[in-house]
Structure formats: structure tokens, C-alpha cells
């Protein structure tokens, strides 16, 4: 009678053990090498989209200037000086959205019962999809970021290109156009129709990641933010909170040379 070796494992259990080890190794490989590469590819694609969108906004700004001999105001106001509509709404005819522009009631606030129907019809040029990966588990926020919320804003202040309800022209810009900022990305999204933008005071924070939760110039892109200059060029500015970089940022947002610069 042959001797029975009690330390031998059944063939099926041995095979399962090998399969389990292979699975763990493959999962570790995917986690360490494949997923980062995919994220990098998506980040690069989203950066290209953002670059294209902010360039489209710059082109629309210039088209508006060509027609009205001035850039749009940061917002329009009613008889009492209360903000009604954003510069983004003013650009609709120059973003192939003439039909929507013709339906909006500009005599009513952007959030009137009638105008609310357009809130989720944001033109593609105002969308930055890079933020979507941070709303994966929040379907409502993700949908709003896709259809309603925009990060593209202007900086409102007396020395910027957008002082408020007043319009500026290219002749008002005495600094180099390639060194003067027109539109930025904001860390906090707003409804694209809302007459809401970054106040000049937000510059004190420098350029910061949107994940910081601080209201200022920044984005969900890795490492920095896109801005578009008055000459129409799109520039990627690296995140920084240093006092020197904040000083340069403030300088780039002023449309006129300042003797104390």
C-alpha cells in the first residue's frame, strides 16, 4: 500500500494560490504604472481643452470689441445699479449661440423665473472638464459642473480691464497687451450667467489649487492655471503664493503702467 504524504496540497488549491498571486501582482502593476499614465493622459487632454476654450473666449472678446468698439462690461445693471447679466452672456452671439442670446430677457435678472431655463445650457467654451474628476461621487455637482458652472472669470477692479458696469477699450490698455491679463480661471465656479467674478482682493492669495477651497485665481489642473492675455495669448501660470509672484500678478492685471511698480 503506497504511503500517503499528508503535506501535499490538492492541485486545485495550488492553482488558485498561483492565480491569486498573479492577480495581486497585476493589480499592483496597474495601480503603480497604468492608472498614473491614464491620469496623465487625461490631464494633458483636459489642459488642451481648457487652452482651446479660453482662446475661444479671447476671440469672442475681440469680436465683441470689433462690433461695439469696446469690451463687454463685467456685468450689466438695472436702473438702480443692481447687476443683471454677466459678460459671458454678452458674448453668446460670438460663440455661435445667437439663438439663445435672442431668447434671454436682458431686462430681467439672470436668475429670474424665465431666465433660469438657460442656466443648464452653458456654451462649451465656458466649461473646464478637468474639475469633473473631483466630483466622481457627487453626481449632482458633477452634472452642474458640466452644464451650469464655469471657472472662467474676469478680475473686477478699478485698475483692471473690467471695472464693473463700465466698458474698457483697447485704447485704455497702455501696458503691453501680451503682459496684461484679460480672463482667468477661478478656484470657485459660478453659474455661467451670474454677474459674479473674482474681486481684485482675491489676488492676495496668489495662484492656488482649486482643491484648497480658497477663493482666488486657480484651477483643478495640476500645477497651475490658464489665463488669457489682452493680446489673445493663453498662458499657463504656475501655482505660487510668494509675495513677489503676487506682486507680479497684480501688475499683470493693471491695464495702465504704474510709476511705483
Secondary structure as UniProt FT lines:
FT   TURN            6..7
FT   HELIX           11..29
FT   HELIX           30..34
FT   HELIX           35..68
FT   STRAND          75..77
FT   TURN            79..80
FT   STRAND          83..86
FT   HELIX           87..90
FT   HELIX           92..95
FT   HELIX           98..103
FT   TURN            106..107
FT   TURN            110..111
FT   TURN            113..114
FT   HELIX           115..118
FT   TURN            119..120
FT   HELIX           124..126
FT   HELIX           129..135
FT   TURN            136..137
FT   HELIX           139..147
FT   STRAND          149..153
FT   STRAND          155..156
FT   TURN            158..159
FT   HELIX           170..172
FT   HELIX           177..179
FT   STRAND          181..191
FT   TURN            192..193
FT   STRAND          198..199
FT   HELIX           200..205
FT   STRAND          207..209
FT   HELIX           210..212
FT   STRAND          217..219
FT   STRAND          224..229
FT   TURN            230..231
FT   STRAND          234..238
FT   HELIX           243..253
FT   TURN            259..260
//
